[in-house]
């Protein structure tokens, strides 16, 4: 008879603790429970734990401290942090210090079973975990960069960031302009073994083609007109740390060949020199283009793409993170008034506009809009304080909504049923939120079940 794997459930909420424990027991696990960190520590070495579910906030030592202790003494254990306060930064730090997963309450029985089955099916291997830093935020997580959000897409994205941070793999960050590619790259660097080394940013699209080689690799004295002294390049400066190649798809074909050589051989040659210099830099690249399409179009080398994207992180657009918009807005408002001498709040109309706007410039555009609005407002940001382009968008959207579908008076036109109009509009809002039903329901001011019923008409009536 096979021995049942051991699982420990740590939560000071009896209902949550019992739910997780009962699901695991029914799935063939030998389960123990603890209502505090101290109770968990007493059971730490009673047996070999395979899976540990632990709440973040326990009233004493928090879940991150429990994770660190288990990581030191039960390295084979897979650790799952649970929280009622969803945070993308929390997910990043949980996975960066070794958590197998990060669950946001309320979660489903399927979530528990998925993790349990995944852990049971894996080969047991020792995972090296980074030490937990002492500085902690409200939830106990390390948060020295503004990685703000709780939307599912952003949380999943930062889980991946946390997992790759401790490796030395090259990373390609893909996302529209303004989604925070450099912020994520810095997060990877700061949570890596290279954190004490330099983080060097290179904007490949901003450096002239005839200067980029000299900027990155340096040059020898007299190598070209104006080179009156030897110069160390940015790549050499990043050795021992991380080099971030922003907008890497903007580079020329000739430079891509030289970039590939550095990645393959780990050495650079300064312009005008025959001597090679060994470099040890972790490479993180970023692009706002579809790199596969660039390769297919002959504008980017396929072999270089494979070198750069050992791991690819796709950052979601802000319009796919509707739940995060007001969290970010509040953060930027505080940033605009750091002394907090006059706290700012947003009117209900402004909140609705901010959550429905398309944000083509993503988080960067939102930051600029909030800084603009707060500079004009006293204690409440109203519609007139928003930038003109956002006010114009709102007016155009309202006009479009008022006139949508009203074409039946045109000769040959036909009246549409209210149900058809309702379904079409609901689908349009769902498309706007990137398929996020919860966000779409909030914009439509209905509950999620009602939205699902409206959307289901399309399938039922086809």
Helices and strands as residue ranges (DSSP letters): E 6-10, H 14-26, E 30-34, H 37-43, E 51-55, H 63-73, E 78-83, H 88-96, E 101-104, H 109-121, H 152-165, E 171-174, H 181-190, E 199-203, H 209-217, E 218-219, E 231-232, H 234-237, E 242-246, G 248-250, H 253-265, E 267-269, E 276-278, E 282-287, H 291-296, H 302-308, E 311-314, G 318-320, G 322-324, H 325-336, E 345-346, H 348-356, H 362-376, E 380-381, G 383-385, H 388-403, H 418-432, H 437-444, H 448-461
